[in-house]
């Protein structure tokens, strides 16, 4: 099934989870929930497609049954969902109340290596199974439980491609690829971002927003201007790190992000 895809402006692409006032579902009404999918970039693949058969929400009460948002099978090429592009995973009316988790049934994934690279058997394509993905599903926790009220609540699932596929062997000629999904879920009600430039721009640096030991967001700097934007960061304390082949890793000073803050001017210089 073809997925519906749309663009969301950078200021609203990814945001921190909403605060909650209810303790569980079972309120007096319903609200509309839309769940969308996006991806952090990777330069290892020509395509990386996941096959999803169900998406649901887990109420704040862990003993309550999950609420199905969509049971329509669909496939998504994660490499097309970057720089503000998202795809709809599902939309449905659900009971108002508090939810702590999104669950995705991912039946399998298919990756195609970028041009010039092959697996050790000479092929360029591999079909991957997702650990527990087609059984209990991927369990994606909100950093703070979200509250669904009357009206529409839009949630975003961020599938970090660069961290989710683990190569067995050299990246240009691997024996295989393992899928260990690194996925975050947020609610589109508060936006935070960090932006700046990486010098030299031609380094094609990968840029990371790191909170504690968790890499929350990843992007690549523009190879002409060196500009980068790390969007959808929950409030908290971050450092920005940049690395590129042939250069030392560069790390910014620690900075604190507040709700809806768009922090600019975090510039890094890479040394050979």
HUPE-V949274 format. One record per residue. N is the residue number from 1. RES is the residue in three letters. PHI is phi as a letter, one per 20 degrees, with the letter a starting at -180 (NA if undefined). OMEGA is omega in radians with two decimals (* if undefined). NEAR is the number of other ideal C-beta (glycine too) atoms within 12 Angstrom. Layout:
N/RES/PHI/OMEGA/NEAR
N/RES/PHI/OMEGA/NEAR
This chain:
1/UNK/NA/3.13/17
2/UNK/f/3.14/13
3/UNK/e/3.05/29
4/UNK/e/-3.06/21
5/UNK/c/3.07/23
6/UNK/b/-3.14/20
7/UNK/d/3.04/18
8/UNK/d/-3.11/27
9/UNK/g/-3.01/20
10/UNK/g/-3.09/26
11/UNK/f/-3.08/20
12/UNK/c/-3.01/27
13/UNK/f/-3.11/36
14/UNK/c/-3.12/48
15/UNK/b/-3.07/41
16/UNK/f/-3.09/36
17/UNK/f/-3.12/37
18/UNK/f/3.03/30
19/UNK/f/-3.03/20
20/UNK/c/3.06/27
21/UNK/d/3.12/17
22/UNK/e/-3.12/26
23/UNK/e/-3.12/18
24/UNK/a/3.04/25
25/UNK/f/3.13/34
26/UNK/o/3.08/21
27/UNK/f/-3.02/23
28/UNK/e/-3.08/12
29/UNK/b/3.12/17
30/UNK/c/3.05/21
31/UNK/c/3.12/31
32/UNK/e/3.10/22
33/UNK/d/3.03/41
34/UNK/d/3.13/32
35/UNK/d/-3.09/45
36/UNK/c/-3.05/42
37/UNK/c/3.02/49
38/UNK/c/-3.02/46
39/UNK/b/2.92/44
40/UNK/e/-2.93/39
41/UNK/f/3.02/36
42/UNK/b/3.12/32
43/UNK/d/-3.12/28
44/UNK/e/-2.97/30
45/UNK/c/2.96/34
46/UNK/e/3.03/22
47/UNK/b/3.09/27
48/UNK/b/-2.99/40
49/UNK/d/3.03/34
50/UNK/d/-3.12/44
51/UNK/d/-3.02/29
52/UNK/d/-3.13/41
53/UNK/d/3.12/28
54/UNK/b/3.06/31
55/UNK/c/-3.12/42
56/UNK/b/3.09/33
57/UNK/d/3.08/48
58/UNK/e/3.12/35
59/UNK/f/3.11/33
60/UNK/g/3.03/31
61/UNK/f/-3.05/21
62/UNK/f/-3.13/18
63/UNK/e/-3.14/10
64/UNK/f/3.14/22
65/UNK/f/3.08/17
66/UNK/f/3.13/29
67/UNK/d/-3.09/36
68/UNK/f/3.07/26
69/UNK/e/3.09/36
70/UNK/b/3.02/33
71/UNK/c/3.11/21
72/UNK/e/-3.14/22
73/UNK/f/-3.13/22
74/UNK/b/3.08/29
75/UNK/c/-3.07/25
76/UNK/c/3.00/37
77/UNK/e/-3.04/28
78/UNK/f/-3.11/44
79/UNK/f/3.08/31
80/UNK/e/-3.03/29
81/UNK/d/-3.12/38
82/UNK/c/3.04/34
83/UNK/l/3.06/25
84/UNK/n/3.10/27
85/UNK/e/3.11/27
86/UNK/c/3.07/37
87/UNK/c/-3.12/37
88/UNK/f/3.03/32
89/UNK/e/3.13/48
90/UNK/r/3.12/38
91/UNK/b/-3.11/24
92/UNK/a/3.01/27
93/UNK/e/-3.13/22
94/UNK/c/3.09/40
95/UNK/f/3.05/31
96/UNK/f/-3.14/30
97/UNK/q/-3.04/33
98/UNK/d/3.10/36
99/UNK/c/-3.04/45
100/UNK/d/-2.93/32
101/UNK/b/2.92/35
102/UNK/d/3.06/46
103/UNK/d/3.14/38
104/UNK/d/3.00/43
105/UNK/e/-3.14/33
106/UNK/d/-3.05/41
107/UNK/f/-3.12/26
108/UNK/a/3.07/23
109/UNK/b/3.10/37
110/UNK/c/3.13/30
111/UNK/d/3.02/35
112/UNK/c/-3.12/26
113/UNK/f/3.13/33
114/UNK/f/-3.07/20
115/UNK/g/3.13/13
116/UNK/n/3.13/12
117/UNK/d/3.10/26
118/UNK/b/2.96/22
119/UNK/f/-3.07/25
120/UNK/f/3.11/19
121/UNK/e/3.12/14
122/UNK/n/-3.14/11
123/UNK/e/3.10/19
124/UNK/d/-3.05/24
125/UNK/c/3.09/23
126/UNK/b/3.03/30
127/UNK/e/-3.04/20
128/UNK/d/3.00/32
129/UNK/e/-3.13/22
130/UNK/d/3.14/31
131/UNK/g/-3.13/20
132/UNK/m/-3.06/18
133/UNK/f/-3.12/30
134/UNK/e/3.13/24
135/UNK/d/3.11/17
136/UNK/f/3.13/18
137/UNK/n/3.02/29
138/UNK/f/-3.13/38
139/UNK/d/-3.01/27
140/UNK/d/-3.07/36
141/UNK/e/2.96/23
142/UNK/f/3.10/37
143/UNK/f/3.00/28
144/UNK/c/3.14/27
145/UNK/g/-3.13/30
146/UNK/d/-3.13/43
147/UNK/d/3.06/34
148/UNK/e/3.12/42
149/UNK/d/3.09/28
150/UNK/g/-3.05/18
151/UNK/o/-3.06/16
152/UNK/d/3.02/20
153/UNK/d/-3.13/36
154/UNK/d/-3.13/34
155/UNK/d/-3.11/46
156/UNK/c/3.06/45
157/UNK/d/-3.11/46
158/UNK/d/-3.12/49
159/UNK/e/-3.05/47
160/UNK/e/-3.06/36
161/UNK/g/-3.05/40
162/UNK/f/-3.13/31
163/UNK/d/-2.98/29
164/UNK/e/-3.12/36
165/UNK/d/-3.05/38
166/UNK/d/-3.12/23
167/UNK/f/2.99/28
168/UNK/d/-3.05/18
169/UNK/o/-3.11/17
170/UNK/f/-3.04/15
171/UNK/f/-3.12/23
172/UNK/e/-3.08/17
173/UNK/b/-3.01/20
174/UNK/f/3.00/26
175/UNK/f/-3.13/18
176/UNK/a/3.07/23
177/UNK/c/3.06/34
178/UNK/d/3.10/21
179/UNK/d/3.08/37
180/UNK/c/-2.94/23
181/UNK/g/2.96/34
182/UNK/d/-2.97/27
183/UNK/c/3.07/37
184/UNK/c/3.09/39
185/UNK/c/-3.12/45
186/UNK/b/3.11/41
187/UNK/d/-3.06/40
188/UNK/e/3.08/33
189/UNK/c/3.11/30
190/UNK/c/-3.11/30
191/UNK/d/3.02/33
192/UNK/b/-3.12/38
193/UNK/b/3.03/39
194/UNK/c/3.12/44
195/UNK/c/3.13/33
196/UNK/r/3.13/31
197/UNK/c/3.06/30
198/UNK/d/3.12/40
199/UNK/d/-0.01/23
200/UNK/f/-3.12/24
201/UNK/f/-3.09/23
202/UNK/f/3.11/18
203/UNK/f/-3.11/31
204/UNK/l/-3.02/25
205/UNK/f/2.91/38
206/UNK/e/-3.05/36
207/UNK/c/-3.03/44
208/UNK/c/2.95/38
209/UNK/e/-3.02/43
210/UNK/d/3.08/28
211/UNK/d/-3.04/28
212/UNK/m/3.08/13
213/UNK/d/-3.05/8
214/UNK/d/3.00/21
215/UNK/e/-3.00/28
216/UNK/e/-3.09/39
217/UNK/b/-3.12/45
218/UNK/c/3.03/40
219/UNK/b/3.04/44
220/UNK/d/3.08/30
221/UNK/f/3.09/39
222/UNK/f/-3.04/24
223/UNK/f/3.07/19
224/UNK/d/-3.07/13
225/UNK/d/-3.05/17
226/UNK/n/-3.08/27
227/UNK/f/3.06/27
228/UNK/b/3.02/40
229/UNK/c/3.02/38
230/UNK/d/-3.01/46
231/UNK/d/3.01/40
232/UNK/m/-3.09/47
233/UNK/e/3.04/46
234/UNK/f/3.08/40
235/UNK/g/-3.14/27
236/UNK/r/-3.11/27
237/UNK/d/-3.05/23
238/UNK/c/2.79/33
239/UNK/c/3.06/30
240/UNK/d/3.12/43
241/UNK/c/3.09/34
242/UNK/c/3.08/39
243/UNK/b/3.14/27
244/UNK/b/3.13/30
245/UNK/f/3.12/15
246/UNK/n/-3.12/14
247/UNK/c/3.01/23
248/UNK/f/3.06/17
249/UNK/f/3.10/24
250/UNK/d/-3.07/30
251/UNK/c/-3.14/21
252/UNK/e/2.96/29
253/UNK/f/3.12/17
254/UNK/f/3.13/18
255/UNK/b/-3.12/27
256/UNK/d/3.10/18
257/UNK/d/3.04/33
258/UNK/d/-3.14/19
259/UNK/g/3.03/21
260/UNK/m/-3.14/20
261/UNK/e/3.04/24
262/UNK/d/-3.05/27
263/UNK/e/-3.11/28
264/UNK/d/3.01/17
265/UNK/m/3.06/16
266/UNK/e/-3.02/34
267/UNK/d/-3.13/26
268/UNK/c/3.10/36
269/UNK/d/3.11/24
270/UNK/e/3.12/29
271/UNK/d/-3.14/17
272/UNK/g/*/11
